[in-house]
Every structure is written in C-alpha cells, then in structure tokens.
Amino acid sequence: MNLLVHVVGAWIASEAASGRYPRPVAVGLSMLVSRLGAPTAAMTMLAFAFKRLNDAGAFERLAPSPTTRRSATAKRVQRR
C-alpha cells in the first residue's frame, strides 16, 4: 500500500510538473506530494525524465511499426 501511495504521488507530481494543471493547482499538489518524502521525489524525477525523453522521440525506434494490412470491411468496400 505504501508503494502504491508513492507511485500515485509521483505520477501526480510529474503531471503537475509537465504543465497539465494550472499553476495554483500544481503548487498545491506539489506541496501535498512533498510530504511523501524522498522515494516519491525520486520516482517523480524519473517519471518526468522519462516523459521528456518520450516527448523528444528517444523511444520511437523501440515502438512497433504500424502494419499496413487492411481490414476485411475495407476490402469489401473497395471491391464494389
């Protein structure tokens, strides 16, 4: 349960740091999360770093390539 609280706190803090919430809400959330201590702060920094790397495209090469198969309904529509 303790780990779950820290993970949720880190997720909320990383979302607040990325600009998802308005400034007054982000400051309030940051104050609440700061009470959780060092494990949450470490998870927050890792989550924020991962999010920034993902936004910059660092993991695009690892993503599966989209398939070009058409669905059966698209084939039927094309035949008509």
Residue pairs with C-beta under 8 A, 6 or more apart in sequence:
5 36
6 36
6 39
6 40
6 43
7 43
9 32
9 33
9 36
9 40
9 43
9 44
10 33
10 40
10 43
10 44
10 46
10 47
11 47
12 29
12 33
13 29
13 30
13 33
13 40
13 44
13 47
13 48
14 44
14 47
14 48
14 51
15 21
16 25
16 26
16 29
16 30
16 33
17 26
17 30
17 44
17 48
18 48
18 51
19 26
21 29
33 40
33 44
34 41
53 59
70 78
